[in-house]
Amino acid sequence: MQQLVYFFQKYKYFLFFLLLQSIALFFTINNNSFHKSKFISSANSITGGFYEKASQISDYFLLKAQNKELIAENEQLKNLLEKYRNIADSSTTNFTVIDTVRYHQKYVYTAANIIKNDYHKTTNYLTIDKGISSGVQKEMAVINSKGIIGITDASSTSYTRVQSILNSNSKINAKLQKNNHFGTLTWNGKTHNIVQLEDVPRQANAKVGDTIITGGKSSIFPEGILIGTIKTITPNNTNTINVELFNDMRAIKTIYVIKHLDKKEIESLNNPTYE
Amino acid sequence: MSSTLRLIFLFFSLLLLQVFVLNNVLFLGYVNPYLYVAFVFLFPLKQERYLFLILSFLLGISIDFFSNSGGIHAFSLVLIAYTRLFFIRVIFKKTVSDFQFFELFQEPFSKIFNYVVILTVIHHFSLFLLANFSAQNFGRIILNTLYSSIFTIVLFFLAAYILRKRK
């Protein structure tokens, strides 16, 4: 017993050092497992508040590019609207009025701003300025007008942390636009504009230049959101495809968070034990 | 009292400088200086060593809070904070009785340089190893460590000598 006390007395500085190191390691490991990192993140009110202040200043330098992007998106939406208006005008016989009571809205969009952006690490996260008070929670899709950005993974009252697609833990269902063969979208941590599409069957006949969109097999992303185009194909047994993103992940500012209204229902069907 | 105030000022200025300025440098896309290691070099030796470890841990974990990195900065900073005494003994040939009067910038430059380089490289290596969380991209870890260390060391000596001259 005395020996034990003596041991502690002699090595207490070293033991204290080990204690601090193990706390740090604990946080590190926790951070690497998806959806467990609540505590240490830029989504808490102190760090989020600081980043919002800093972002308010740097936003002025991006105003021009942001305006251009918004105009381009407006143009796209107007064209889309015009297309539907034409259908409604020309084919009145086939046109049926949708009963608003029976019409089921599946997705809700919430606009938000990125107040912190990372793209140079292997596990990148963004912070956005909407939180639980605006209806943003974890496991929601984050996109902008050019394509996907990531999935929310931790929320406080007014800030949310987003796991970027440039995160080696991300796995997103994606497919080829031309023939609906699907695979898993991952990132190898190397270049900020190239992601990898894996497990695509050989009969998919993927070619360089083909467009990749989200697959709609998850309960997070709606089907058909743009991702990128195929850049190179490595012919080996896993069949990895390099996809060049439409988004420049270094210069993104305004984004939309998509809430899937039927998510709970779908998940309860997939995991009936939780009911 | 003034030394306590200086330490608080050092702590917060290094934290804010790192998070809002240096984390956005990204020279060539990924080379980043981590100047907050200067906390370990500049912290006076005569202070309580437990306090020193706790403050290093707090500085590291605060930077982790801001950069969403779990506890990697805390781990690396506490690691060099603990090994600092060993290197002071070996490089500057100091014994425990000398610690009271130790001033880093009164030592010869070559020794300071060795001391700063060794601790910076240890810190950066453990930081990038933990950040990658595997030895998979080992070549990348080594390259990152090399480039970022050079950046940090140059920045540290520039800042140190510019701020010294004014006194």
Interface residues (C-beta under 8 A of the other chain):
Chain A: Y13 F16 F17 L20 Q21 I23 A24 L25 F26 F27 T28 I29 N30 N31 N32 S37 I40 S41 S42 N44 I46 T47 F50 Y51 A54 D118 H120 K121 T122 T123 Y125 T127 R161 G189 H192
Chain B: V19 F20 L26 G29 Y30 N32 R49 Y50 L53 I54 F57 G60 I61 D64 F65 F66 S67 N68 S69 G70 G71 I72 A74 F75 V78 L79 Y82 L130 A131 N132 F133 N137
